[in-house]
Amino acid sequence: MGIQEAFLSTGEAVGNPKFYARDEKRLAKAQRRHAKKKKGSRNREKARRKVARVHARIQDRRRDYQHKLSTRIVHENQVICVESLAVKNMVKNHCLAKAISDVGWGEFVRQLEYKSQWYGRTLVKIDRWYPSSKTCYDCKHVVEELPLDVREWVCPKCGVWHDRDLNAANNILAEGLSVSACGGGVRPARAKARVGNPQRSRKARS
Ligand SMILES: [Zn+2]
C-alpha cells in the first residue's frame, strides 16, 4: 500500500515495521481457530484466551515502538513539526482506514508533546487544513487535487518531481519553522494571531 505511519523530512519512513504484518497474520490465525471451535466448549475458551494474548502482545509491541520512536525524534531534534491529521476524514477513506488506525497518530503526537516539554524542545503542530501534500515544495504552487493513492507527482508549474510523503514532510517542516520563528507555540493558529496583532497595532499607531 505504501502508506507509512510517519515520514521524516530526512526522507526516512518510520513506524511501519514488518512485525506489524506478521502480528496481523498471527492474529487472523488465532481468530480463525477460535471461530471453528464449538460454542461453550473448553477448547473454544482456550482459543479465546489465545486471541486475547495475541491482541495484548500486539498492543505492547506497538506502544513500545511508538515510545522508542517519539523518544528518538525528540532527542535528535530541537524543533519538531507535525501535522495534526484529520483522522476521522481519513478513516472514511477505505484504503487508508487500516493504516491510520494502526498509526495511533493521536497517541504518537501526545507522546511527542510531553517529551518535548521534558527535554525543552519546541513542538509545532500544523493545522490539518494546511495543504502539505498538495503544495509544491519548490515553487509553492498548490495543485487542486491529489488523490490519496497518488504517491508521486510532477508539479505542473515548475516541473519538479515529488515523492508525495517527502514533499509533504518538507512542507510541514518549513511551515512549522516559520510558525515557530514567529513566536513559537504549539498551536499555529494562535501563534499567527499573536503575530498579527502587533502589526495591526503598529499600523493603527502610524
Ligand atoms: Zn512546483
Boltz pocket constraint, residues with backbone or C-beta under 6 A from the ligand:
constraints:
  - pocket:
      binder: B
      contacts: [[A, 136], [A, 137], [A, 138], [A, 139], [A, 140], [A, 141], [A, 155], [A, 156], [A, 157], [A, 158], [A, 159], [A, 160]]
      max_distance: 6.0
